[in-house]
Amino acid sequence: MVSKTEETQLSNLENQVDNGGGGAWEFLCLVRKLKVRRSEKVLKHGLSILRDPKNRSSLGPDEWTLYEQVAIAAMDCQCLNVAKDCIKVLHKKFPESKRVGRLEALLLEANGSWEEAEKAYSSLLEDNPLDQAIHKRRVAMARAQGNMSAAIEFLNKYLETFMADHDAWRELAEIYVSLQMYKQAAFCYEELILSQPMVPQYHLAYADVLYTLGGLENLQTAKKYYASTIDLTGGKNTRALFGICLCSSAIGQLSKGRNKDDKESPELQSLAATALEREYKQIAPDKLSLLSTALKSLKVSA
Amino acid sequence: MAEDLVLDTAIRDWVLIPLSVVMVLIGVLRHFVAKLMRSNQVPDAKIVKEGQVVIRARNLRAGANFIPPKSFRARRLYFSNEENGLLYVPKGQAQNAQAQMFSDPNMAMDMMKKNLSMIIPQTLTFAWVNFFFSGFVAAKIPFPLTQRFRSMLQNGIDLSTVDVSYVSSRSWYFLNLFGLRGLFSLILGEENATDDTQRMMQMSGFGFDPTKSLGAEKDSLDIVQHDWALPKFEQRAEAVLRKALR
């Protein structure tokens, strides 16, 4: 997660470089530091630096890092020839390097030769069984081939050792949701909330999964997490507002027979509905009527 | 007595400044030598896993109030379970950590190298300072001190009537030793090999003792009471929405 100041800094630099001002090298360094994915820009500006021999020599030892960055960006944009050239240069300079070996395996993966890439990754892992990036590449390859069970297996084994890696937990949660294994996905989202309790996206995703699981207790918990998302985002998250309305009406439906006095937050649903209406009025006034009918049907059943 | 001694400006030019310059240069030299001599340490799988377990347990403790009570209890059991909990370390293994640290040749070599790179330049510089710059007053400390500091700060000056604020060059050496750390982090970037004070503090707590930290985590995890914060959030959300709609 990139902080807001860094985000603005990045976009400023991006605009500056796009419009012909200098600063391409700073932009590339910032992209590398923040680990964001701006492959087209990186490819364009990185290549322009690399093609000019004067610029290249002025970089000094960072030239090789730039080659690596451009190679990865090229593979992301499917310009495999560019990537092959960069990797060839790197291989000539660092013949026995593990980093270059990883890039070559990435190239095999980008070409689509899955078995060879798998072989390359396994041999790299034998040398260094604790290399996180290679483990993650294997998971990504399994997922790209559609082999979800293998991806889950790899990811679980990875997480047994590196259990504090929250990106891995997020990936696992997404895979589980795509396979509709909601209980496991809920577990992964709980891990994410534990490690970063103030990030609203995780609360929202957890609430979604709980609402999908259904059942009175899950619905009540989901409503609480939608509420926390609203709190963390200052009431601006439309999905959370919708979630509150849906949860309240679903809870009302389930507990219609029992005399359950809902003293927790009786006004939350009406407040959320009003907030939604106001937002639609501001942003999409032509859809306001759709919203009103939907809300009315929800309220009727509650 | 309280008279003011007038110190020759030549002292400043030929003692204080050269001493500082020499110490900075030696620090830079040590940094680059350490970089060259640094061996590639292959991390041990068990140690990495234990480090990650500790981080995860710490996260559990920190965010315990954000997940439902059932999940929290399940996780706590997973960690501190008697038979195969992650944090549970049987008593017999606890002693082995230190012995292992000595017997592991790589780690012992590494520590020796780090210690040597710290001790040798310090000793040499100290001897050089003592040889060349002793026997005269080098500087005056701007604040008054008690008599107890006399032996420490005025080693070469054998007059007992001189005010303790007037110090010899040995104290200037010590001042530089601890004070140049900030300068080095400016010049050499954050992680430099000259951070002696940090390493001296680390030497007393010998190395990374994983078993003790695991036991500590388990104890603190057992103490934690789960107080589910989410119900409060509903009321807070209400308040937020009300404020936003006003």
Interface residues (C-beta under 8 A of the other chain):
Chain A: N128 P129 L130 E160 T161 F162 M163 A164 D165 F187 E190 I193 L194 S195 P197 T221 K223 K224 Y225 Y226 A227 S228 I230 D231 G234 G235 I244 E264 S265 E267 L268 L271 A272 T274 A275 R278
Chain B: V42 P43 A45 V48 K49 Q52 V53 I55 R56 N59 L60 A62 G63 A64 F66 I67 P68 S71 L230 P231 F233 E234 Q235 R236 A237 E238 V240 L241 R242 A244 L245
